[in-house]
């Protein structure tokens, strides 16, 4: 069975479009391909109880939980709004681009 193709990658800035954290933005820290979920920095956080030890010296800590990939949208930096993403071939390379503005996702150096 092949992996599904998602247009969101690690390091992308996304905005939550539905749910408890609707409207909040963050950076994708992990993409879980098998589950179709992403972990976004400071989004969908929960409190975990732990005894103080070398890993968690203060005891309880906050942890970002996965959110479904359909509940987030990439943010276009030119319009500063969530936007749809497509694929096109530029100079023999397949790149992601914002459909409305036509800009390449990540821009130069990515």
C-alpha positions as protocol buffer text, in pm:
chain_id: "A"
residue {
  index: 1
  type: UNK
  ca { x: 0 y: 0 z: 0 }
}
residue {
  index: 2
  type: UNK
  ca { x: 139 y: 341 z: -93 }
}
residue {
  index: 3
  type: UNK
  ca { x: 154 y: 641 z: 135 }
}
residue {
  index: 4
  type: UNK
  ca { x: -100 y: 918 z: 72 }
}
residue {
  index: 5
  type: UNK
  ca { x: 43 y: 1245 z: -63 }
}
residue {
  index: 6
  type: UNK
  ca { x: -10 y: 1551 z: 154 }
}
residue {
  index: 7
  type: UNK
  ca { x: 73 y: 1909 z: 62 }
}
residue {
  index: 8
  type: UNK
  ca { x: 182 y: 2001 z: 415 }
}
residue {
  index: 9
  type: UNK
  ca { x: 546 y: 1941 z: 511 }
}
residue {
  index: 10
  type: UNK
  ca { x: 759 y: 1986 z: 821 }
}
residue {
  index: 11
  type: UNK
  ca { x: 851 y: 2353 z: 870 }
}
residue {
  index: 12
  type: UNK
  ca { x: 544 y: 2496 z: 692 }
}
residue {
  index: 13
  type: UNK
  ca { x: 341 y: 2770 z: 859 }
}
residue {
  index: 14
  type: UNK
  ca { x: -21 y: 2661 z: 887 }
}
residue {
  index: 15
  type: UNK
  ca { x: -346 y: 2800 z: 1026 }
}
residue {
  index: 16
  type: UNK
  ca { x: -607 y: 2587 z: 1200 }
}
residue {
  index: 17
  type: UNK
  ca { x: -934 y: 2622 z: 1008 }
}
residue {
  index: 18
  type: UNK
  ca { x: -1167 y: 2429 z: 1238 }
}
residue {
  index: 19
  type: UNK
  ca { x: -1186 y: 2307 z: 1596 }
}
residue {
  index: 20
  type: UNK
  ca { x: -1091 y: 2442 z: 1935 }
}
residue {
  index: 21
  type: UNK
  ca { x: -782 y: 2627 z: 1810 }
}
residue {
  index: 22
  type: UNK
  ca { x: -951 y: 2776 z: 1502 }
}
residue {
  index: 23
  type: UNK
  ca { x: -765 y: 3081 z: 1367 }
}
residue {
  index: 24
  type: UNK
  ca { x: -437 y: 3008 z: 1547 }
}
residue {
  index: 25
  type: UNK
  ca { x: -112 y: 2967 z: 1352 }
}
residue {
  index: 26
  type: UNK
  ca { x: 197 y: 2761 z: 1407 }
}
residue {
  index: 27
  type: UNK
  ca { x: 482 y: 2573 z: 1246 }
}
residue {
  index: 28
  type: UNK
  ca { x: 448 y: 2205 z: 1157 }
}
residue {
  index: 29
  type: UNK
  ca { x: 693 y: 2005 z: 1368 }
}
residue {
  index: 30
  type: UNK
  ca { x: 595 y: 1656 z: 1253 }
}
residue {
  index: 31
  type: UNK
  ca { x: 383 y: 1493 z: 981 }
}
residue {
  index: 32
  type: UNK
  ca { x: 229 y: 1154 z: 1064 }
}
residue {
  index: 33
  type: UNK
  ca { x: 168 y: 1004 z: 718 }
}
residue {
  index: 34
  type: UNK
  ca { x: 6 y: 679 z: 833 }
}
residue {
  index: 35
  type: UNK
  ca { x: -251 y: 859 z: 1047 }
}
residue {
  index: 36
  type: UNK
  ca { x: -304 y: 1163 z: 822 }
}
residue {
  index: 37
  type: UNK
  ca { x: -220 y: 1402 z: 1106 }
}
residue {
  index: 38
  type: UNK
  ca { x: 26 y: 1680 z: 1182 }
}
residue {
  index: 39
  type: UNK
  ca { x: 179 y: 1811 z: 1503 }
}
residue {
  index: 40
  type: UNK
  ca { x: 180 y: 2191 z: 1510 }
}
residue {
  index: 41
  type: UNK
  ca { x: 389 y: 2393 z: 1754 }
}
residue {
  index: 42
  type: UNK
  ca { x: 176 y: 2529 z: 2046 }
}
residue {
  index: 43
  type: UNK
  ca { x: -151 y: 2404 z: 1892 }
}
residue {
  index: 44
  type: UNK
  ca { x: -377 y: 2136 z: 2048 }
}
residue {
  index: 45
  type: UNK
  ca { x: -164 y: 2116 z: 2363 }
}
residue {
  index: 46
  type: UNK
  ca { x: -250 y: 1902 z: 2663 }
}
residue {
  index: 47
  type: UNK
  ca { x: -107 y: 1883 z: 3014 }
}
residue {
  index: 48
  type: UNK
  ca { x: 77 y: 1561 z: 3096 }
}
residue {
  index: 49
  type: UNK
  ca { x: 148 y: 1460 z: 3453 }
}
residue {
  index: 50
  type: UNK
  ca { x: 493 y: 1325 z: 3530 }
}
residue {
  index: 51
  type: UNK
  ca { x: 704 y: 1276 z: 3835 }
}
residue {
  index: 52
  type: UNK
  ca { x: 1004 y: 1506 z: 3837 }
}
residue {
  index: 53
  type: UNK
  ca { x: 1301 y: 1327 z: 3680 }
}
residue {
  index: 54
  type: UNK
  ca { x: 1590 y: 1404 z: 3443 }
}
residue {
  index: 55
  type: UNK
  ca { x: 1356 y: 1437 z: 3142 }
}
residue {
  index: 56
  type: UNK
  ca { x: 1096 y: 1658 z: 3314 }
}
residue {
  index: 57
  type: UNK
  ca { x: 1261 y: 1824 z: 3615 }
}
residue {
  index: 58
  type: UNK
  ca { x: 953 y: 2035 z: 3695 }
}
residue {
  index: 59
  type: UNK
  ca { x: 708 y: 1743 z: 3680 }
}
residue {
  index: 60
  type: UNK
  ca { x: 392 y: 1813 z: 3473 }
}
residue {
  index: 61
  type: UNK
  ca { x: 455 y: 1944 z: 3120 }
}
residue {
  index: 62
  type: UNK
  ca { x: 266 y: 2060 z: 2807 }
}
residue {
  index: 63
  type: UNK
  ca { x: 265 y: 1842 z: 2498 }
}
residue {
  index: 64
  type: UNK
  ca { x: 143 y: 1924 z: 2145 }
}
residue {
  index: 65
  type: UNK
  ca { x: -93 y: 1652 z: 2022 }
}
residue {
  index: 66
  type: UNK
  ca { x: -160 y: 1561 z: 1656 }
}
residue {
  index: 67
  type: UNK
  ca { x: -437 y: 1739 z: 1466 }
}
residue {
  index: 68
  type: UNK
  ca { x: -600 y: 1605 z: 1150 }
}
residue {
  index: 69
  type: UNK
  ca { x: -433 y: 1730 z: 833 }
}
residue {
  index: 70
  type: UNK
  ca { x: -769 y: 1835 z: 690 }
}
residue {
  index: 71
  type: UNK
  ca { x: -811 y: 2084 z: 975 }
}
residue {
  index: 72
  type: UNK
  ca { x: -508 y: 2295 z: 878 }
}
residue {
  index: 73
  type: UNK
  ca { x: -430 y: 2513 z: 577 }
}
residue {
  index: 74
  type: UNK
  ca { x: -98 y: 2654 z: 456 }
}
residue {
  index: 75
  type: UNK
  ca { x: -55 y: 3030 z: 502 }
}
residue {
  index: 76
  type: UNK
  ca { x: 50 y: 3236 z: 199 }
}
residue {
  index: 77
  type: UNK
  ca { x: 305 y: 3493 z: 327 }
}
residue {
  index: 78
  type: UNK
  ca { x: 220 y: 3749 z: 55 }
}
residue {
  index: 79
  type: UNK
  ca { x: -151 y: 3766 z: 139 }
}
residue {
  index: 80
  type: UNK
  ca { x: -107 y: 3653 z: 502 }
}
residue {
  index: 81
  type: UNK
  ca { x: -413 y: 3428 z: 463 }
}
residue {
  index: 82
  type: UNK
  ca { x: -478 y: 3052 z: 436 }
}
residue {
  index: 83
  type: UNK
  ca { x: -457 y: 2939 z: 73 }
}
residue {
  index: 84
  type: UNK
  ca { x: -496 y: 2632 z: -145 }
}
residue {
  index: 85
  type: UNK
  ca { x: -183 y: 2463 z: -274 }
}
residue {
  index: 86
  type: UNK
  ca { x: -114 y: 2286 z: -603 }
}
residue {
  index: 87
  type: UNK
  ca { x: 179 y: 2126 z: -782 }
}
residue {
  index: 88
  type: UNK
  ca { x: 361 y: 2234 z: -1096 }
}
residue {
  index: 89
  type: UNK
  ca { x: 691 y: 2157 z: -1265 }
}
residue {
  index: 90
  type: UNK
  ca { x: 955 y: 2433 z: -1273 }
}
residue {
  index: 91
  type: UNK
  ca { x: 1301 y: 2370 z: -1423 }
}
residue {
  index: 92
  type: UNK
  ca { x: 1240 y: 1994 z: -1414 }
}
residue {
  index: 93
  type: UNK
  ca { x: 1146 y: 1996 z: -1044 }
}
residue {
  index: 94
  type: UNK
  ca { x: 801 y: 1940 z: -895 }
}
residue {
  index: 95
  type: UNK
  ca { x: 719 y: 2233 z: -664 }
}
residue {
  index: 96
  type: UNK
  ca { x: 426 y: 2336 z: -450 }
}
residue {
  index: 97
  type: UNK
  ca { x: 264 y: 2672 z: -526 }
}
residue {
  index: 98
  type: UNK
  ca { x: -20 y: 2883 z: -391 }
}
residue {
  index: 99
  type: UNK
  ca { x: -306 y: 2870 z: -641 }
}
residue {
  index: 100
  type: UNK
  ca { x: -430 y: 3226 z: -585 }
}
residue {
  index: 101
  type: UNK
  ca { x: -102 y: 3417 z: -588 }
}
residue {
  index: 102
  type: UNK
  ca { x: 105 y: 3173 z: -797 }
}
residue {
  index: 103
  type: UNK
  ca { x: 401 y: 3198 z: -556 }
}
residue {
  index: 104
  type: UNK
  ca { x: 610 y: 2890 z: -482 }
}
residue {
  index: 105
  type: UNK
  ca { x: 568 y: 2751 z: -130 }
}
residue {
  index: 106
  type: UNK
  ca { x: 882 y: 2811 z: 75 }
}
residue {
  index: 107
  type: UNK
  ca { x: 1027 y: 3047 z: -183 }
}
residue {
  index: 108
  type: UNK
  ca { x: 1400 y: 3056 z: -249 }
}
residue {
  index: 109
  type: UNK
  ca { x: 1637 y: 2843 z: -43 }
}
residue {
  index: 110
  type: UNK
  ca { x: 1390 y: 2574 z: 52 }
}
